[in-house]
Amino acid sequence: MSLHTDHADRADRADRADHSTGPGSETGADHSTGPGIGGHTGNAKHTAPTEHRGRPGQRSQDRPGHRSRAACRAMAISLTAAGAVLLAGCGGGSAEDAKPEHRSFALDGRSLTIDSHDSDLVLVPADVKKVEVTRWFKGDVVLGDSPKASWMMKGDRLSLRTHCSGLVKTCDVKHRIKVPRGVAVSVRGDDGHVRATGFRDALTISTEDGQVTVKDTTGSLDLRSDDGGVHALGVRSKRISASSKDGAVKIEAAVVPDRVNVTTDDGAIAIGLPKGASYRVSTTSVDGSVDVAVPHDPSSPHRVTARTTDGKVSVRSAN
């Protein structure tokens, strides 16, 4: 046998060893990797060649039970396309389309804390003896566990929870809460808009991701959003504190306040104050214009502070 023929024969046997598999095997016989991948150097020993009884020149991926890299890539593309088709059908309605559910909770004391997870909230005072909650919940998944919503009162804390996992088609929930009059309310939300109207007692609202809107209140206000605007409109509260890390803050006072304190990291500040009074105004904007158009008196008992890192500050007389 010539040297050329011997080399060709060895190469042919090596090629068959690299691509041949045993019956039903999913992968080739060579599992070694190149340098730097999985810590192997490529010097792993090969198993003995397995006889290939197919047609001369037939590649191993033609055999039953063997999937080539190209076939696996084609399967991955098909699965990705199927997922895209499933997701294209998302958007199956909102909480407004759901049938409302009702629940009442006894409240001990004159304060209520609402701990909400992933829900829009609407709060109103009412002539009721218990905390009355209406829930609209719409949840659908393509793959995964069935969506769930729960509510529970423990002491003076009302907990509202929503759980959706897997390939979610729709997960939307909204709560409307009637609070007995004379009760101070504190809201802690992690994701969702909060609206409150008509409260005469202290109101504290804090949300991580969502807009806060308050109207027609009399009690003191402490309003905060990490990611969303804060609006207090037509309020008769004497003390107003509002802040947003990423969003605009707008205050429209219906009566002369004693103290207004507004801060934002990234967002404009607009404060409207009643005519007929002078104000001690302090404003700061690191990157933005400042416009103060109210009577200013450094000795006034009505103090207004507005500070932003990035945004316009406007303090003006309300219409």
Secondary structure, DSSP 8 states (H G I E B T S, - for coil): --HHHHHHHHHHHHHHHHH---TT-SS-S-----TTBTTB-S-----------S-TT--GGGSTT---HHHHHHHHHHHHHHHHHHHHT-----GGGS--EEEEE---SSEEEEEESS-EEEEEEES-SSEEEEEEEEEEEEESS--EEEEEEETTEEEEEEE--SEEEEEEEEEEEEEETT-EEEEEESSS-EEEE---S-EEEEESSS-EEEES--S-EEEEESSS-EEEEEE--SEEEEEEEES-EEEEESS--SEEEEEEEES-EEEEE-SS--BEEEEEEEES-EEEES-B-TT-S-EEEEEEEES-EEEEE--
